[in-house]
């Protein structure tokens, strides 16, 4: 084989190996990013669930406060009514 042909084949092999390594690295990055996205998706679901539970707890607390205020207003009205009798 001629030296020029041998150098051409070696150069071509080097280019193909370089392309293969680049492709493998990009493929690995894509899979790592996909795994990261899955992890973030799970975390977002968890945070969303916690926020929903927090919102429900706030509504329950607001409802209890409203009942307490209503009860206090009724007691005030009763005391005021007794004072006028």
C-alpha positions as CSV (number, residue, x, y, z in Angstrom):
1,X,0.0,0.0,0.0
2,X,1.3,3.4,-0.9
3,X,2.2,5.7,2.0
4,X,-0.3,8.4,0.7
5,X,-3.1,5.9,0.7
6,X,-2.1,4.7,4.2
7,X,-2.1,8.2,5.6
8,X,-5.5,8.8,4.0
9,X,-6.9,5.7,5.6
10,X,-5.4,6.7,9.0
11,X,-6.8,10.2,8.7
12,X,-10.2,8.8,7.7
13,X,-10.1,6.4,10.7
14,X,-9.2,9.3,13.0
15,X,-12.1,11.4,11.7
16,X,-14.5,8.5,12.2
17,X,-13.2,7.8,15.7
18,X,-13.5,11.5,16.6
19,X,-17.0,11.6,15.2
20,X,-17.9,8.5,17.2
21,X,-16.5,9.9,20.4
22,X,-18.4,13.2,19.9
23,X,-21.6,11.3,19.2
24,X,-21.2,9.2,22.3
25,X,-20.6,12.2,24.4
26,X,-23.6,14.0,23.1
27,X,-25.7,10.9,23.6
28,X,-24.5,10.6,27.2
29,X,-25.4,14.3,27.8
30,X,-28.9,13.8,26.3
31,X,-29.5,10.9,28.6
32,X,-28.2,12.8,31.6
33,X,-30.4,15.7,30.8
34,X,-33.4,13.4,30.4
35,X,-32.7,11.9,33.8
36,X,-32.4,15.4,35.3
37,X,-35.7,16.5,33.7
38,X,-37.4,13.4,35.2
39,X,-36.0,14.3,38.6
40,X,-37.2,17.9,38.3
41,X,-40.6,16.7,37.1
42,X,-41.0,14.6,40.3
43,X,-39.9,17.4,42.5
44,X,-42.4,19.8,40.8
45,X,-45.2,17.3,41.4
46,X,-44.1,17.0,45.1
47,X,-44.0,20.8,45.5
48,X,-47.3,21.2,43.8
49,X,-48.9,18.6,46.0
50,X,-47.5,20.4,49.1
51,X,-48.8,23.7,47.9
52,X,-52.2,22.2,47.3
53,X,-52.3,20.8,50.8
54,X,-51.1,24.1,52.2
55,X,-53.8,26.0,50.4
56,X,-56.4,23.5,51.8
57,X,-55.0,24.1,55.3
58,X,-55.2,27.9,54.9
59,X,-58.9,27.6,53.8
60,X,-59.7,25.4,56.8
61,X,-58.0,27.9,59.1
62,X,-59.8,30.9,57.5
63,X,-63.1,29.0,57.9
64,X,-62.4,28.3,61.6
65,X,-61.5,32.0,62.2
66,X,-64.7,33.1,60.5
67,X,-66.7,30.8,62.8
68,X,-64.9,32.2,65.8
69,X,-65.6,35.8,64.8
70,X,-69.2,34.9,64.1
71,X,-69.5,33.3,67.6
72,X,-67.9,36.4,69.2
73,X,-70.3,38.7,67.3
74,X,-73.2,36.5,68.6
75,X,-72.0,36.7,72.1
76,X,-71.6,40.5,71.9
77,X,-75.1,40.8,70.5
78,X,-76.4,38.6,73.3
79,X,-74.6,40.6,76.0
80,X,-75.7,43.8,74.5
81,X,-79.3,42.6,74.4
82,X,-79.2,41.5,78.1
83,X,-77.8,44.9,79.0
84,X,-80.7,46.7,77.4
85,X,-83.3,44.6,79.3
